Amino acid sequence: MASDANTYDAIVIGSGISGGWAAKELCEKGLKTLVLERGRNVEHIKDYPTATMAPWEFPHRGALTRKYREENPVAARIAAEDVTHFFIKDGDHPYVQEKPFDWIRGYQVGGKSIMWGRACQRWSRYDFEAPERDGYGIGWPIGYDDIAPWYSHVEKFIGVCGALDGIESMPDGEYLPPFDFNCVEKAYSERIRRHYGDRYVVQGRWAQLTRPEPIHLQQGRSACMSRNLCWRGCPFGAYFSSNSSTLPWAAKTGNLTLRPDSVVHSIICDERTNRASGVRVIDAHTHEVSEYRAKLVFVNASALNSVLILLNSVSPRFPHGLGNDNGLLGKYVAFQSYRANGGGAIDGFEDGYYFGRRPSECIIPNFRNLKRHEMDFVGGYTTFTGAYRERGAASAERVGGAYKDAQARPGQWKIYVYMQGETIPKESNRVRLHDTLEDAWGIPQLVTSVDYDDNDERMVRDWRAQAAEMLEVAGCRDIETADTHWYPGRDIHEMGGCRMGRDPRTSLLNRWNQLHACPNVFVTDGACMTSTGNQSPSLLYMALTARAVDHAVGELKRRNL
């Protein structure tokens, strides 16, 4: 049972990108807020053990050992020696793959906000409208105009660099100065724009402080040093993470209680009020069970874990999971397709180079199926791209003085491209709880059943053809593209399972991210997504979270919750 000491105004489950934002907004609005994190505590700067290490200081120069790869086939698809401490080991948190699915997780305070890619494009109105318009999904209950002011709210606080490009499929926002093009990227951008007219190579939008504003300095953060070692944890706080930004900001209010090593078992439903009354928690080390009470519960455990918690939150009122009156909880899971990539060599520019290791990339915003369905597939794709110069000139020798001298000269310029494609949320793409298998805390293991479809295959083929064509327009030779056939999940952009919608018969959440059937529970991480779009989703999670908190606190004051 919960004691008065275990009673708060709000509980946030998860401390990653969206959980940190829920904590910041709730605490700023005066609510005593408990943040529950299943992983260990990680404090900004203090707990970034590899942040300033040189390559030669690692026993294996950054490579994973054979033993690690054998024991962690899923984590090994993304981790490297300098960050294995931020990725969970496969055996510690098992799940069941009915179809191959890479569930990449980071359990610690800050979650994956420590290791995220930091891409912060705004969705366009087409991303919200296309699924319903073209018949491959239900309608979003909100549109671009609803979320635009919240995008601005988030961008100003976290710090996003980028240019005002005026591109319809990738709206402009509140930006710090962008990183510069290198000489090849500048020529690349000009050639693509001149040839196509409606395709653009521009600087992407990144949560990096190129020129900090006063709000960022108040957070104790400083400018990016262009080390490109971000996922080790940045001692300068130059990119946004919960650890460097939102959680310390929430703590300054005096309203935050952060409880790491707290595995959430379920959300407790009060049968008398048809509201959530609190959360049941298992201590990660002692396995002691505790209960915490609150008027509001924000579920931000990362998409699939959030769905797992909701499915495990059973009661006489909700025998199939909290809010799951329509049986759709865990269904319509989707992801973003990263399967295709390519590149080529480009001649010239021998007298040009660049300074530092820029932690950003260029981007070609989506140009497919924007205003109408015009392809043999639905949805669109974004292309990440950039130019680089190989380290070391070509040399026939691999040892000796000639090879050493060659390494002192810059090598060939090349351009790379890779795809981030929209996938279709389908009822058959789903997760559920296993009937008998449990984890170390007695919680049912998650079963994943998620796969590609024919639409994905057609999109990959089109992307490869267009990528090769654009590389040729850019002036490349020796052009290659590939379909990697990566498993779903490796993108780490899993979404859905508790989607937003207008109709309680076809969705779990309303336009404010509230459970239709239990309105004091809000889900604002990737689980809430109605469709995947083709732009990166993390900025949208943060904006949806801030918007939902504003609504929740207003409803609380009006005594509607």
ZAMARGU-4260 file (C-alpha; in steps of 0.2 Angstrom, whole numbers, plus 5000, padded with zeros to 4 digits):
<rodrens>
0) 5000/5000/5000 | 5006/5018/4997 | 5009/5029/5011 | 5007/5048/5012 | 5026/5049/5009
5) 5023/5039/4992 | 5010/5051/4986 | 5013/5064/4973 | 5004/5076/4961 | 5011/5067/4946
10) 5021/5051/4941 | 5031/5050/4925 | 5037/5033/4920 | 5053/5034/4911 | 5067/5047/4911
15) 5072/5048/4892 | 5068/5061/4879 | 5049/5062/4882 | 5050/5058/4901 | 5062/5071/4904
20) 5051/5084/4896 | 5036/5078/4906 | 5046/5080/4922 | 5052/5098/4917 | 5034/5104/4912
25) 5025/5096/4927 | 5038/5103/4939 | 5038/5120/4932 | 5019/5121/4934 | 5021/5117/4952
30) 5017/5099/4953 | 5026/5087/4965 | 5032/5075/4952 | 5040/5057/4954 | 5050/5051/4939
35) 5052/5032/4939 | 5067/5025/4930 | 5070/5006/4929 | 5089/5008/4926 | 5103/5015/4936
40) 5106/5033/4940 | 5117/5042/4927 | 5122/5060/4932 | 5128/5073/4919 | 5147/5073/4916
45) 5151/5062/4931 | 5144/5046/4923 | 5151/5048/4906 | 5167/5037/4909 | 5173/5037/4890
50) 5168/5055/4886 | 5186/5061/4884 | 5195/5045/4880 | 5207/5044/4865 | 5205/5029/4853
55) 5221/5021/4859 | 5215/5021/4877 | 5202/5007/4873 | 5208/4989/4874 | 5200/4985/4857
60) 5202/5002/4849 | 5183/5004/4849 | 5178/4987/4842 | 5167/4975/4850 | 5174/4958/4856
65) 5168/4942/4849 | 5162/4937/4866 | 5151/4952/4867 | 5144/4949/4850 | 5140/4931/4853
70) 5132/4936/4870 | 5123/4951/4863 | 5118/4949/4845 | 5104/4962/4846 | 5114/4976/4856
75) 5130/4972/4845 | 5120/4978/4829 | 5122/4996/4836 | 5134/4997/4851 | 5153/5000/4851
80) 5166/4998/4864 | 5165/5016/4870 | 5146/5015/4874 | 5142/4997/4879 | 5138/5003/4896
85) 5123/5013/4890 | 5115/4998/4880 | 5107/4984/4890 | 5114/4966/4888 | 5102/4955/4878
90) 5102/4942/4892 | 5097/4953/4906 | 5081/4959/4898 | 5075/4945/4886 | 5060/4946/4874
95) 5052/4934/4861 | 5054/4937/4843 | 5040/4929/4833 | 5048/4938/4818 | 5065/4945/4818
100) 5065/4962/4827 | 5080/4971/4835 | 5074/4979/4851 | 5088/4991/4855 | 5086/4998/4873
105) 5096/5009/4885 | 5090/5008/4903 | 5097/5022/4914 | 5092/5039/4919 | 5091/5048/4903
110) 5087/5033/4893 | 5092/5034/4875 | 5093/5053/4875 | 5111/5050/4879 | 5114/5040/4863
115) 5101/5047/4851 | 5105/5053/4834 | 5099/5071/4838 | 5089/5074/4821 | 5076/5087/4824
120) 5066/5090/4808 | 5048/5096/4810 | 5034/5085/4803 | 5025/5094/4789 | 5006/5095/4787
125) 5008/5081/4774 | 5015/5069/4786 | 5000/5071/4797 | 4987/5071/4783 | 4994/5058/4771
130) 4989/5042/4780 | 4970/5046/4780 | 4971/5055/4763 | 4979/5040/4754 | 4970/5027/4764
135) 4984/5018/4773 | 4980/5023/4791 | 4967/5032/4802 | 4967/5051/4803 | 4978/5060/4816
140) 4967/5069/4828 | 4979/5084/4827 | 4987/5093/4812 | 5003/5104/4810 | 4995/5120/4816
145) 4990/5111/4833 | 5008/5106/4836 | 5018/5120/4828 | 5018/5132/4844 | 5024/5117/4854
150) 5038/5113/4842 | 5044/5131/4845 | 5042/5129/4863 | 5054/5114/4863 | 5066/5120/4850
155) 5070/5136/4860 | 5074/5126/4876 | 5084/5112/4869 | 5093/5122/4856 | 5092/5116/4837
160) 5103/5121/4824 | 5098/5123/4806 | 5094/5135/4792 | 5078/5143/4787 | 5076/5134/4770
165) 5058/5137/4766 | 5054/5119/4761 | 5036/5114/4762 | 5040/5096/4766 | 5051/5101/4781
170) 5045/5116/4789 | 5056/5129/4797 | 5058/5132/4816 | 5067/5141/4829 | 5085/5138/4825
175) 5103/5142/4830 | 5115/5144/4816 | 5118/5128/4806 | 5135/5120/4803 | 5143/5124/4787
180) 5143/5114/4771 | 5160/5108/4766 | 5166/5112/4748 | 5159/5096/4741 | 5142/5098/4749
185) 5140/5115/4743 | 5143/5110/4725 | 5132/5095/4728 | 5117/5106/4735 | 5119/5118/4720
190) 5119/5104/4707 | 5104/5095/4714 | 5093/5111/4716 | 5098/5116/4698 | 5094/5100/4690
195) 5078/5095/4699 | 5071/5112/4705 | 5060/5103/4719 | 5074/5093/4728 | 5086/5101/4740
200) 5102/5096/4749 | 5101/5106/4765 | 5109/5106/4782 | 5098/5095/4793 | 5091/5101/4810
205) 5101/5095/4825 | 5099/5097/4844 | 5117/5104/4844 | 5122/5121/4852 | 5131/5130/4838
210) 5129/5146/4847 | 5121/5145/4864 | 5107/5157/4869 | 5105/5163/4887 | 5092/5149/4891
215) 5105/5136/4886 | 5119/5144/4897 | 5106/5144/4911 | 5105/5126/4910 | 5124/5125/4911
220) 5127/5120/4893 | 5140/5126/4881 | 5144/5126/4863 | 5148/5111/4852 | 5166/5107/4850
225) 5163/5096/4835 | 5171/5081/4842 | 5157/5070/4836 | 5158/5059/4851 | 5140/5063/4856
230) 5134/5046/4861 | 5147/5044/4875 | 5138/5058/4884 | 5144/5076/4881 | 5153/5085/4895
235) 5149/5101/4888 | 5130/5098/4887 | 5132/5103/4869 | 5118/5092/4863 | 5101/5090/4871
240) 5099/5075/4883 | 5088/5073/4898 | 5103/5072/4909 | 5110/5089/4904 | 5094/5098/4902
245) 5077/5094/4907 | 5080/5084/4922 | 5092/5096/4931 | 5080/5110/4926 | 5065/5101/4934
250) 5076/5097/4949 | 5079/5116/4952 | 5061/5119/4955 | 5061/5108/4971 | 5047/5098/4964
255) 5056/5083/4957 | 5059/5066/4965 | 5069/5055/4954 | 5069/5036/4958 | 5081/5025/4948
260) 5082/5006/4949 | 5063/5006/4949 | 5055/4993/4937 | 5037/4998/4934 | 5026/4983/4935
265) 5009/4991/4931 | 4997/5006/4933 | 4984/5004/4947 | 4966/5007/4942 | 4953/5014/4955
270) 4937/5004/4950 | 4927/5017/4959 | 4932/5032/4949 | 4938/5023/4933 | 4955/5033/4935
275) 4972/5028/4938 | 4977/5030/4956 | 4995/5026/4955 | 5009/5014/4950 | 5016/4998/4956
280) 5035/4997/4957 | 5048/4983/4959 | 5065/4988/4966 | 5077/4982/4953 | 5089/4975/4966
285) 5079/4969/4981 | 5063/4965/4971 | 5053/4974/4985 | 5036/4980/4979 | 5030/4997/4982
290) 5016/5008/4977 | 5015/5026/4973 | 5000/5037/4971 | 4996/5052/4960 | 4982/5062/4951
295) 4991/5061/4934 | 5002/5047/4926 | 5013/5050/4911 | 5019/5035/4902 | 5036/5038/4894
300) 5045/5021/4895 | 5049/5021/4876 | 5036/5014/4864 | 5036/4995/4867 | 5040/4996/4886
305) 5025/5008/4888 | 5014/4996/4879 | 5021/4982/4889 | 5016/4991/4905 | 4999/4995/4899
310) 4996/4977/4894 | 5002/4971/4911 | 4990/4984/4920 | 4975/4972/4922 | 4960/4974/4933
315) 4942/4969/4934 | 4938/4985/4924 | 4952/4982/4911 | 4955/4963/4910 | 4965/4965/4894
320) 4976/4980/4899 | 4973/4998/4904 | 4962/5007/4892 | 4961/4992/4881 | 4942/4992/4878
325) 4944/4990/4859 | 4957/4976/4860 | 4970/4987/4850 | 4983/4989/4863 | 4999/4983/4856
330) 4993/4983/4838 | 4998/4994/4823 | 5016/4995/4828 | 5027/5003/4815 | 5045/5009/4813
335) 5055/5018/4800 | 5065/5009/4786 | 5083/5012/4786 | 5086/4997/4774 | 5094/5006/4759
340) 5110/5016/4758 | 5123/5020/4744 | 5137/5032/4739 | 5150/5036/4726 | 5167/5045/4723
345) 5168/5063/4717 | 5183/5070/4708 | 5190/5087/4710 | 5190/5098/4726 | 5208/5092/4730
350) 5213/5109/4738 | 5198/5108/4750 | 5196/5100/4767 | 5186/5104/4783 | 5189/5107/4801
355) 5184/5096/4815 | 5171/5082/4816 | 5154/5089/4813 | 5141/5080/4822 | 5128/5083/4810
360) 5123/5078/4792 | 5114/5085/4777 | 5097/5080/4772 | 5086/5078/4757 | 5068/5081/4763
365) 5055/5070/4756 | 5049/5073/4738 | 5037/5058/4736 | 5018/5057/4738 | 5018/5075/4745
370) 5002/5083/4739 | 4995/5067/4731 | 4998/5049/4729 | 5008/5047/4714 | 5020/5032/4716
375) 5017/5013/4717 | 5019/5014/4736 | 5012/5025/4749 | 5021/5036/4761 | 5038/5045/4758
380) 5056/5045/4763 | 5069/5056/4769 | 5087/5055/4764 | 5102/5058/4775 | 5118/5062/4766
385) 5135/5071/4766 | 5152/5072/4759 | 5168/5067/4767 | 5186/5065/4762 | 5195/5048/4766
390) 5209/5048/4778 | 5225/5044/4769 | 5228/5045/4750 | 5228/5029/4740 | 5243/5018/4742
395) 5248/5001/4734 | 5258/4997/4750 | 5249/4993/4767 | 5265/4995/4777 | 5281/5004/4777
400) 5287/5022/4773 | 5276/5025/4757 | 5261/5019/4766 | 5265/5031/4781 | 5268/5046/4769
405) 5251/5042/4760 | 5242/5043/4777 | 5248/5060/4779 | 5239/5066/4764 | 5220/5067/4762
410) 5212/5054/4751 | 5197/5053/4740 | 5181/5064/4742 | 5165/5053/4743 | 5147/5056/4745
415) 5136/5044/4755 | 5117/5043/4756 | 5105/5033/4767 | 5086/5031/4768 | 5074/5034/4782
420) 5057/5028/4775 | 5039/5028/4782 | 5031/5011/4785 | 5013/5007/4786 | 5005/5004/4803
425) 4996/4987/4802 | 4985/4977/4814 | 4996/4962/4810 | 5012/4971/4816 | 5009/4969/4835
430) 5017/4965/4852 | 5009/4956/4866 | 5013/4948/4883 | 5020/4930/4883 | 5008/4918/4892
435) 5022/4909/4903 | 5039/4917/4900 | 5043/4931/4913 | 5058/4942/4916 | 5069/4943/4932
440) 5055/4954/4940 | 5041/4942/4937 | 5034/4953/4923 | 5028/4944/4907 | 5041/4945/4892
445) 5036/4955/4877 | 5033/4945/4861 | 5036/4955/4845 | 5028/4951/4828 | 5033/4965/4816
450) 5039/4964/4798 | 5041/4973/4782 | 5028/4972/4768 | 5027/4974/4749 | 5025/4993/4751
455) 5042/4994/4760 | 5050/4984/4745 | 5043/4995/4732 | 5049/5011/4742 | 5067/5003/4744
460) 5068/5000/4725 | 5062/5018/4721 | 5074/5026/4734 | 5089/5016/4727 | 5085/5021/4709
465) 5083/5040/4714 | 5098/5039/4725 | 5109/5033/4711 | 5102/5046/4700 | 5105/5060/4712
470) 5123/5054/4715 | 5126/5055/4696 | 5119/5072/4695 | 5130/5077/4709 | 5145/5072/4699
475) 5149/5055/4707 | 5157/5040/4699 | 5158/5022/4705 | 5140/5023/4712 | 5133/5009/4722
480) 5117/5007/4732 | 5112/4992/4743 | 5097/4985/4752 | 5104/4979/4769 | 5089/4969/4773
485) 5091/4975/4791 | 5078/4968/4803 | 5064/4980/4809 | 5069/4989/4825 | 5087/4993/4821
490) 5081/5010/4816 | 5077/5012/4835 | 5062/5022/4829 | 5048/5010/4834 | 5031/5018/4836
495) 5013/5014/4839 | 5004/5001/4849 | 4994/5014/4859 | 4989/5026/4845 | 4981/5043/4845
500) 4964/5045/4835 | 4947/5053/4835 | 4937/5038/4838 | 4938/5027/4853 | 4934/5012/4843
505) 4949/5013/4832 | 4962/5021/4844 | 4968/5021/4862 | 4972/5040/4865 | 4963/5056/4861
510) 4970/5072/4854 | 4978/5077/4870 | 4987/5060/4872 | 4974/5054/4886 | 4968/5036/4886
515) 4950/5037/4880 | 4945/5025/4894 | 4956/5031/4908 | 4959/5050/4906 | 4971/5054/4919
520) 4984/5043/4910 | 4994/5051/4896 | 5005/5042/4884 | 5017/5054/4875 | 5032/5043/4869
525) 5033/5034/4853 | 5018/5022/4858 | 5006/5036/4854 | 5010/5038/4836 | 4996/5036/4823
530) 5009/5034/4809 | 5027/5035/4807 | 5030/5049/4794 | 5047/5050/4786 | 5055/5064/4797
535) 5063/5059/4813 | 5050/5058/4827 | 5059/5063/4843 | 5056/5082/4842 | 5037/5077/4840
540) 5037/5067/4855 | 5044/5081/4865 | 5032/5093/4858 | 5017/5082/4861 | 5023/5079/4879
545) 5024/5098/4883 | 5006/5100/4875 | 4999/5086/4884 | 5006/5092/4901 | 4998/5109/4898
550) 4982/5101/4895 | 4983/5089/4909 | 4987/5103/4922 | 4973/5114/4915 | 4961/5099/4917
555) 4967/5096/4935 | 4964/5114/4940 | 4947/5113/4932 | 4944/5097/4943 | 4940/5087/4927
560) 4953/5074/4932
</rodrens>
